[in-house]
């Protein structure tokens, strides 16, 4: 699979609920240009994003794909830990995801929303094939809209336990949810029709 090399950089994350901000240094890594499709995930024809995928489903898929391609799996599924030195497929960290989404921009979005994203205002309340809107400056499509994407990180362990981070907004969301900084959370076993994922690899 061809992947985009995301350059190293720094990103400031923020949480609307707690009003907290924190800055993270991001090393260069590789990220898929589009979310995982149903074709890749289940073998179904077409380019719709894979949905109804839990966080646990996503990390298992990453390990299975790594093994099929002779790469070192990134995850220990018993301890739910990540080996950053592994060359296999994985989910992006939350900081990696936002850094990649912004692609050097500092505003709420990397372009006009109707040009870059499927959301409630233009989706006819259904998801669409990946790659149908304009990419960001680094060649990444659908970073906003179409489906929410799982990240590796725990959202807030003290308040929400093992809930994991979702980013990007989806086809049924209003425009305010489709912003680079918006965070959502869900249980790692949760499956729903507006949540998918995107593959990353450590360079």
C-alpha positions as CSV (number, residue, x, y, z in Angstrom):
1,X,0.0,0.0,0.0
2,X,1.3,3.4,-0.9
3,X,1.4,5.7,2.0
4,X,2.0,9.5,2.5
5,X,5.2,10.5,4.3
6,X,4.1,13.0,6.9
7,X,6.9,15.3,7.9
8,X,7.9,15.8,11.5
9,X,6.5,18.8,13.3
10,X,4.8,20.2,16.4
11,X,1.0,20.2,17.1
12,X,-1.0,21.8,19.9
13,X,-4.0,19.7,21.0
14,X,-6.9,21.0,22.9
15,X,-9.9,19.6,24.8
16,X,-13.1,21.6,24.7
17,X,-14.5,19.9,27.8
18,X,-11.6,20.7,30.1
19,X,-10.2,23.7,28.3
20,X,-6.8,22.1,28.4
21,X,-4.1,22.6,25.8
22,X,-0.9,20.6,25.3
23,X,1.8,20.6,22.7
24,X,3.3,17.4,21.2
25,X,6.4,16.9,19.0
26,X,5.5,14.5,16.2
27,X,8.2,12.5,14.4
28,X,7.9,11.8,10.7
29,X,5.6,8.8,9.9
30,X,3.6,7.3,7.1
31,X,-0.2,7.6,6.8
32,X,-2.6,6.1,4.3
33,X,-4.1,8.7,1.9
34,X,-7.7,7.5,2.6
35,X,-9.5,5.5,5.3
36,X,-9.6,1.8,5.1
37,X,-12.3,0.7,2.6
38,X,-14.8,-2.0,2.8
39,X,-13.0,-3.7,0.0
40,X,-9.8,-3.9,2.0
41,X,-11.5,-4.8,5.3
42,X,-14.2,-7.3,4.2
43,X,-13.5,-7.9,0.5
44,X,-16.7,-6.2,-0.6
45,X,-16.5,-4.4,-3.9
46,X,-16.4,-0.6,-4.0
47,X,-14.6,2.3,-2.2
48,X,-16.9,3.0,0.7
49,X,-15.0,3.4,4.0
50,X,-15.1,0.4,6.3
51,X,-17.5,1.2,9.2
52,X,-19.0,-0.7,12.1
53,X,-15.4,-1.3,13.1
54,X,-14.5,-1.1,16.8
55,X,-11.1,0.1,18.1
56,X,-10.3,-3.5,18.9
57,X,-11.3,-4.6,15.4
58,X,-9.0,-2.0,14.0
59,X,-5.9,-2.9,15.9
60,X,-6.5,-6.6,15.1
61,X,-6.8,-5.7,11.4
62,X,-3.5,-3.8,11.7
63,X,-1.7,-6.8,13.2
64,X,-3.2,-9.2,10.7
65,X,-2.2,-7.1,7.7
66,X,1.3,-6.7,9.1
67,X,1.7,-10.4,9.4
68,X,0.4,-11.0,5.9
69,X,3.0,-8.6,4.5
70,X,5.9,-9.9,6.6
71,X,6.1,-6.9,8.8
72,X,6.5,-6.8,12.6
73,X,3.0,-6.3,14.3
74,X,2.8,-3.1,16.2
75,X,0.5,-4.3,18.9
76,X,0.5,-6.8,21.7
77,X,-3.2,-7.7,21.9
78,X,-3.0,-9.3,25.3
79,X,-1.6,-6.2,27.0
80,X,-3.0,-3.7,24.5
81,X,0.4,-2.1,24.2
82,X,2.1,-0.6,21.2
83,X,5.7,-1.2,20.2
84,X,6.8,2.1,18.6
85,X,9.8,0.4,16.9
86,X,7.7,-2.1,15.0
87,X,7.5,-1.5,11.2
88,X,3.9,-2.9,10.9
89,X,0.6,-1.2,10.4
90,X,-1.0,0.7,13.3
91,X,-3.4,3.4,14.1
92,X,-2.1,7.0,14.2
93,X,-1.7,8.6,17.6
94,X,-4.0,11.5,18.3
95,X,-1.2,14.0,17.8
96,X,-0.1,12.4,14.6
97,X,-3.7,12.5,13.3
98,X,-4.1,16.2,14.0
99,X,-0.7,17.1,12.7
100,X,-1.5,15.2,9.5
101,X,-5.0,16.7,9.2
102,X,-3.7,20.2,9.5
103,X,-0.9,19.8,7.0
104,X,0.7,23.0,8.0
105,X,-2.4,25.0,8.4
106,X,-3.6,26.6,11.7
107,X,-7.3,27.2,11.1
108,X,-10.3,25.0,12.0
109,X,-10.0,23.2,8.6
110,X,-7.5,22.8,5.8
111,X,-10.0,24.1,3.2
112,X,-13.6,25.1,2.5
113,X,-15.7,22.5,4.2
114,X,-17.9,21.6,1.1
115,X,-14.8,21.1,-1.0
116,X,-13.0,18.8,1.5
117,X,-15.6,16.9,3.5
118,X,-18.8,14.9,3.4
119,X,-20.9,16.1,6.4
120,X,-24.6,16.6,7.1
121,X,-24.9,19.7,4.9
122,X,-23.9,17.9,1.7
123,X,-23.8,14.1,2.3
124,X,-27.6,13.4,1.8
125,X,-27.2,11.6,5.1
126,X,-25.1,8.8,3.8
127,X,-21.4,8.0,3.5
128,X,-19.5,8.3,0.2
129,X,-16.6,6.6,-1.5
130,X,-13.2,7.6,-0.1
131,X,-11.2,10.2,-2.0
132,X,-14.1,12.0,-3.5
133,X,-13.3,15.4,-2.0
134,X,-10.2,17.6,-2.3
135,X,-7.1,16.4,-0.3
136,X,-5.1,18.6,2.1
137,X,-1.7,20.0,1.1
138,X,0.0,16.7,2.0
139,X,-2.3,14.5,-0.2
140,X,-4.5,13.1,2.5
141,X,-8.2,12.7,1.7
142,X,-11.2,12.6,4.0
143,X,-9.3,13.8,7.1
144,X,-12.5,15.6,7.9
145,X,-16.0,14.3,7.3
146,X,-17.3,11.0,5.8
147,X,-16.3,8.8,8.8
148,X,-14.8,9.4,12.2
149,X,-11.4,7.7,12.6
150,X,-10.0,5.8,15.6
151,X,-6.7,6.9,17.1
152,X,-4.5,4.9,19.4
153,X,-4.8,7.1,22.5
154,X,-7.0,6.8,25.6
155,X,-9.2,9.8,25.8
156,X,-9.1,10.5,29.6
157,X,-8.4,7.5,31.8
158,X,-9.4,9.2,35.0
159,X,-12.9,10.2,33.8
160,X,-13.7,7.7,31.0
161,X,-11.5,4.7,31.7
162,X,-10.4,2.8,28.6
163,X,-12.4,4.9,26.1
164,X,-10.3,5.7,23.0
165,X,-10.1,8.9,20.9
166,X,-12.0,9.4,17.6
167,X,-11.2,12.3,15.2
168,X,-12.4,14.0,12.0
169,X,-16.2,14.1,12.1
170,X,-18.6,12.1,9.9
171,X,-21.2,12.1,7.2
172,X,-24.0,12.7,9.7
173,X,-22.3,15.5,11.7
174,X,-23.0,19.2,11.6
175,X,-20.2,21.4,10.4
176,X,-18.9,22.3,13.9
177,X,-17.8,18.7,14.4
178,X,-15.8,18.6,11.2
179,X,-12.8,20.6,12.5
180,X,-9.2,19.6,13.0
181,X,-9.3,20.1,16.7
182,X,-12.6,18.2,17.6
183,X,-12.2,15.2,19.8
184,X,-14.8,12.4,20.4
185,X,-14.5,9.3,22.6
186,X,-15.9,5.8,22.6
187,X,-15.5,2.4,24.2
188,X,-13.0,0.3,22.3
189,X,-15.6,-2.4,21.6
190,X,-18.1,0.1,20.2
191,X,-19.2,-0.3,16.6
192,X,-21.4,2.2,14.6
193,X,-22.0,3.2,11.0
194,X,-20.0,6.5,11.0
195,X,-16.8,5.2,12.5
196,X,-13.8,3.8,10.6
197,X,-10.1,4.0,10.7
198,X,-6.9,4.9,8.7
199,X,-3.6,3.0,8.6
200,X,-0.3,4.4,9.8
201,X,3.3,3.1,9.9
202,X,6.4,4.3,11.7
203,X,9.0,5.4,9.1
